[in-house]
């Protein structure tokens, strides 16, 4: 889902990237594109793109970068 989100915001050029494999969930996922500055992924925007209006992103464990989930409001 995150690779598709990054690609959709960059004419297909960016991919999802982890800043720090041991880091926290917050602000650790980036869109990376060669020759451009990295951008922190807006996780709620990624959920909305995937599931539609009303979707929201939340992590279940602040210390687990893989704990992001999409929820419906």
N, C-alpha and C positions, 0 to 999 in steps of 0.2 A: 504494500500500500504506500509506503513512504517513497520508494523509488518512483512510483507512478506520480505521486504528488509533486516531487521535485522536477520530474520531467515536464509536467504540465505547467510549471511556472517558469520554464526556461527553454521553450521551443525544443524540448526533448534532449537537452544537453546535460542537465544536472542529475546527480544520483544522491541517494541518502548515504550519509557518512556519520560514523560515531567520532566525536571529538576525543573522548577518553573512555576506553573499554571498562575501566573500573570506576567511572564517575557516577554521579547521581542522575536521576531521571530528568531533572530540570535542565533545560537548555543544552542538552548533550547531543541531540540529533541535529545534523546540519544537511543542507543541500550544498553539494560541492560540484563546481563546474570549472573546468580548466580555464585559466586566465581570468577568472572572476573571484571576487571575495566570497568566502563561505557565508551562508545565511542560516541562521537558526530556523528550524522548521516550526511553523505554527501548527502545533498538533491538532488543535480544534479545527483549523481550516482543512487539514488533511482528512479529519473525520467527516466534516461536512461534504467535502468532495466525494468521499467514498459512500456515505450513507444518507446524505441530504440534510436539508435545513432541520435544525433542532438537535443535531448530533453535537456532542461535546467530548473533549478528551480529558481524561484524568489518569494519573498513575495510581497504582494501588500500593506501591512501596517507594518512597522518596529515594531510597538508596539502591533501587534496582532499575537500571536503564531500560530493561525489557518489560517493565510492568505497565506500560501505557495501554489504555483501553479506550474504546469509543463507547459512549453511553447516549441514550436518548433522553432529552429533557422531559 
